[in-house]
Amino acid sequence: MIDARYQVLVNDEDQRSLWPLGKELPQGWRSEGKEGSRQECMDYVDSVWTDMRPRSLRERMAAEGQA
């Protein structure tokens, strides 16, 4: 059995997703440059996506002094 390869995608809200390598990217998403096994990509996402709030919410809360 061949292990599936994935890439990590990111959108304008800094949200992450795993996507099969070689498959056309969905609209609004771009590759973050990390590729590997599902577990390697999940470990990467866990290490970089530490604040799950969308960017727009983080920015609004910071502007309101609620960081």
DRENDO-1510 file (C-alpha; in Angstrom, 1 decimal, always signed):
<recs>
REC; n; res; u; v; w
REC; 1; MET; +0.0; +0.0; +0.0 .
REC; 2; ILE; +1.3; +3.4; -0.9 .
REC; 3; ASP; +1.2; +6.0; +1.8 .
REC; 4; ALA; -0.8; +9.1; +0.8 .
REC; 5; ARG; +1.1; +12.4; +0.7 .
REC; 6; TYR; -0.4; +15.6; +1.9 .
REC; 7; GLN; +0.4; +19.3; +2.0 .
REC; 8; VAL; -0.6; +22.0; +4.5 .
REC; 9; LEU; -2.8; +24.7; +3.2 .
REC; 10; VAL; -3.5; +28.1; +4.7 .
REC; 11; ASN; -6.2; +30.7; +3.9 .
REC; 12; ASP; -6.5; +34.4; +4.4 .
REC; 13; GLU; -7.8; +33.9; +8.0 .
REC; 14; ASP; -4.6; +31.9; +8.9 .
REC; 15; GLN; -6.6; +28.7; +9.2 .
REC; 16; ARG; -4.8; +25.5; +8.2 .
REC; 17; SER; -6.0; +22.4; +6.4 .
REC; 18; LEU; -4.5; +19.2; +5.0 .
REC; 19; TRP; -4.9; +18.5; +1.3 .
REC; 20; PRO; -3.8; +15.6; -0.8 .
REC; 21; LEU; -0.6; +16.4; -2.7 .
REC; 22; GLY; -1.2; +16.8; -6.4 .
REC; 23; LYS; -4.9; +17.6; -6.1 .
REC; 24; GLU; -6.0; +21.1; -7.3 .
REC; 25; LEU; -6.2; +23.5; -4.5 .
REC; 26; PRO; -9.6; +24.8; -3.4 .
REC; 27; GLN; -10.3; +28.4; -4.0 .
REC; 28; GLY; -9.2; +30.8; -1.3 .
REC; 29; TRP; -6.4; +28.4; -0.1 .
REC; 30; ARG; -2.7; +28.3; -0.8 .
REC; 31; SER; +0.1; +25.9; +0.0 .
REC; 32; GLU; +2.1; +26.8; +3.1 .
REC; 33; GLY; +5.1; +24.7; +1.8 .
REC; 34; LYS; +4.9; +21.8; +4.2 .
REC; 35; GLU; +4.5; +18.4; +2.5 .
REC; 36; GLY; +4.7; +14.9; +4.0 .
REC; 37; SER; +2.7; +12.1; +5.5 .
REC; 38; ARG; -0.6; +12.8; +7.1 .
REC; 39; GLN; +1.0; +12.6; +10.6 .
REC; 40; GLU; +4.0; +14.8; +9.6 .
REC; 41; CYS; +1.6; +17.5; +8.3 .
REC; 42; MET; -0.7; +17.2; +11.4 .
REC; 43; ASP; +2.4; +17.6; +13.7 .
REC; 44; TYR; +3.4; +20.7; +11.7 .
REC; 45; VAL; -0.1; +22.2; +12.0 .
REC; 46; ASP; -0.2; +21.5; +15.7 .
REC; 47; SER; +3.2; +23.3; +16.1 .
REC; 48; VAL; +2.3; +26.4; +14.1 .
REC; 49; TRP; -1.5; +26.9; +14.5 .
REC; 50; THR; -1.6; +27.6; +18.3 .
REC; 51; ASP; -4.4; +30.2; +18.2 .
REC; 52; MET; -7.4; +28.8; +16.4 .
REC; 53; ARG; -9.3; +32.1; +16.2 .
REC; 54; PRO; -9.5; +33.5; +12.6 .
REC; 55; ARG; -7.2; +36.4; +11.9 .
REC; 56; SER; -10.1; +38.8; +11.6 .
REC; 57; LEU; -11.3; +38.0; +15.1 .
REC; 58; ARG; -7.8; +38.2; +16.6 .
REC; 59; GLU; -7.4; +41.6; +14.9 .
REC; 60; ARG; -10.8; +42.9; +16.1 .
REC; 61; MET; -10.2; +41.7; +19.6 .
REC; 62; ALA; -6.7; +43.4; +19.7 .
REC; 63; ALA; -8.2; +46.6; +18.4 .
REC; 64; GLU; -10.8; +46.5; +21.2 .
REC; 65; GLY; -8.1; +45.8; +23.8 .
REC; 66; GLN; -9.3; +42.2; +24.4 .
REC; 67; ALA; -6.1; +40.4; +23.3 .
</recs>
